[in-house]
Amino acid sequence: MTDQYRRSLDAELSGLGLTSAGDPELRVLSNIAWAIRRSLFWVLCLGFMAAVVAYALTYLSASKYTSNAKVMIETRVQTETEFTPQVSGLPLSLTSLESELVLLRSTDLIETVVDRLELQNDPEFSGQDEAISLSPIDLARGLKDQLVAYLVGEDNELATSGDGQPELDLTRETTIKNLQDSRSIEQIGDLSAVYEIRVTSESPQKAALIANSLASEYMTLLTRMKRDDLVQSQQWLATRIGQIREDLNTLSSDLEAHSIDTPFTPDEYATIKAQRIKAEKRAALVGDELFEIDGKLKALRFLKSNDQLIEAVEFATETGLMSQVPGKALDSKESVAVLEDAQNAAERRSDVLKGQLAALNLTIENFKEQQVRQVQHDSVTKRIENEILVAEAIYRDFVSQLGRRAEQGEYLDAGAHIIETARVPVEPSEPRRSVTALMVMFVVVFFGLAYVVLREIFQKRLRTTYELENATGIKLSAIVPEMKRNRPFETFFTKNGKIDSQLLHYGRKLLANADFGLRTLRQDGELSTSQAAEFFSKSLDIKSNHRTPENGCMIFSGATALADEGKTSTLLLLGAVGAQAGYRTLIVDCDTVTSTYRDLSQVTEESLKYAANHPLSLQDFIVGTPQDGLDVLPLVGTQKDTKLIKSVEDFLCSQTFLNLLHGLADSYEVILLDTPPLLQAVESAYLSQVSQRVILFTRWNKTDRNYVMQAMRELENAGVRPAALVATRVDMKQIRKYGDPLMA
């Protein structure tokens, strides 16, 4: 694709408000959108049909009825906690609401209802009911059960061996599970304390009975839990009361025994206390006197030790240790003697006082020991008395609580109320025909659209201008519509060469296209310097005295990747409009794989052998057509004659065929080579080298991208590049649904 053409294409798409063809990601999204648009009607129709079928099938399913009961949890806070065991009836909170919801959904609660109503004998819940269910969950569960039963096989002999107890247990568990699946418990609102118990069953009476049984069993369970807690607390209180009674007896015995060991009476203790006080006062006086005498003696000894006798006599006289001697000198021997006597007397007095103080201290210590013993005895007595008082208070309180709890057992409240009992439903709740039909329709539409999207993502067919040009690298020159009722080749020879006016219009556009180059080759003088001219000049037999085709004859070959691409019909159309435009045209049938002109061929092996020396002898096998100026040379004979087909293949790749084309160039202005598919015959690439222009035909919305790219590689290996790309057999009604403005 040239840059100029790309810019023009982008400008045209932008003017139409479409995505640029050069953006692959947006192009994929655009293709997906167009694919959904194309398939939406059929997907919706398929979904509607599936919904109708599902709606009809719901009549084969057993009808089920749903009944519900409502239970309200007590929301008032109990202030007298000593009366209410703390099992249920807690203050309203999210935690307590969730706890009650878990209790309502417990398996033990369902098991109790199963035992009470003997549901294990009910075929509906025990798994013995063969009713059809259209629920996806039930269908998946049934498939799972069948798969497990198939895999287990005969190994499950335990279920029927022995006394049948394992089989009964399995039936019981199956019943519990089925009932659990059939009931649902939901909280009404986000913060309310009301719960709805919903049960679904094939019988309306059974649904109401089970719902009410679940509600009443829940109430019974709450009461039983409280009663069990009450009994446990009563047992604990009775045990504790007995222990306290024993403790009181022990404390009374200890108090009585301790009272017998009292060391002193109150009067004796008062006397001891008074005597201690008196002794302490006497000891204080003796201590003071002893301290004074010891101080005087210490000073006196100090003076005497320093030979200060006069000062010692004066000190003793002044302090009263000795009396003054009248008429005597202070230093006389008599004064000294008197001083010694006074000192001795003071020392004796000091010794006496020390003895008295020691005796008084001993007496005081005895009094203290007696008081301490009395105080210890009194403290032990008081402790025992206090313990007795506390034990008596606890005993009275526990006895009172035990009495109240014994009375409470008669009026114990469950803490919840059934505010709405389940009633027998009138209308069935399942199957929900409208909901089932809508769900099936939604699923089918969803998966249908998903299939459309996935198919669009992974499809490889060439449908739009961008896809065709991106796969080949060649500009799309023209399109040829599909004529479904009357194919051109089948009607061309039976209706005197008349072609549908619409098809004829597209043929003329193809002939006038610059990529086809019918006029520009002659005007520009390209013919003499073309690859085909050089090929002829090197390959023709020089001895034949034939010239290269310089008389204006143009050779075109039509190439396709696979068979049934619309190549033959398009070449016939191109030859017809060329003949109408005044060009003497010849179609050479070279398609050894899927030839359409087999019935017109009279070529034999002998004629091909004779043509080896006389190429123009094959002109005798040219067939005229109803269109003036258009002839056909069918070289391929019957398909059953494999030997003839092999001879034709060898002839097409021989020097003789080149000489034939050179000779025919004197009689025709346009020669169209109808070549076999590139991926099915090796001679197709060789024939493309003979042509001046190669036209690549690709069937719209049919040919796979990989096949086209492989065909392009075959041509590239042969050194040939197609000059024009034509999309054939295009459905003009459907092409508008692919979002390609150039092809539409």
Secondary structure as UniProt FT lines:
FT   HELIX           3..15
FT   TURN            16..17
FT   TURN            21..22
FT   HELIX           24..57
FT   HELIX           58..60
FT   STRAND          64..73
FT   TURN            81..83
FT   TURN            86..87
FT   HELIX           94..104
FT   HELIX           107..117
FT   HELIX           119..121
FT   HELIX           123..126
FT   HELIX           136..152
FT   HELIX           153..155
FT   HELIX           157..160
FT   TURN            162..163
FT   HELIX           165..182
FT   STRAND          183..187
FT   STRAND          194..201
FT   HELIX           204..260
FT   HELIX           266..305
FT   TURN            306..307
FT   HELIX           309..319
FT   TURN            326..327
FT   TURN            330..331
FT   HELIX           333..408
FT   TURN            409..410
FT   STRAND          416..420
FT   HELIX           433..458
FT   HELIX           465..472
FT   STRAND          476..481
FT   HELIX           488..492
FT   TURN            493..497
FT   HELIX           501..512
FT   TURN            514..516
FT   HELIX           518..524
FT   HELIX           527..529
FT   HELIX           531..539
FT   HELIX           542..544
FT   STRAND          554..559
FT   HELIX           567..580
FT   TURN            581..582
FT   STRAND          585..589
FT   HELIX           598..600
FT   HELIX           605..611
FT   TURN            612..613
FT   HELIX           615..621
FT   STRAND          623..624
FT   TURN            628..629
FT   STRAND          630..634
FT   TURN            639..640
FT   HELIX           642..652
FT   HELIX           655..664
FT   TURN            665..667
FT   STRAND          670..674
FT   TURN            678..680
FT   HELIX           683..690
FT   STRAND          693..699
FT   TURN            700..702
FT   HELIX           705..717
FT   TURN            718..719
FT   STRAND          724..730
FT   TURN            732..734
FT   HELIX           735..738
FT   TURN            741..743
//
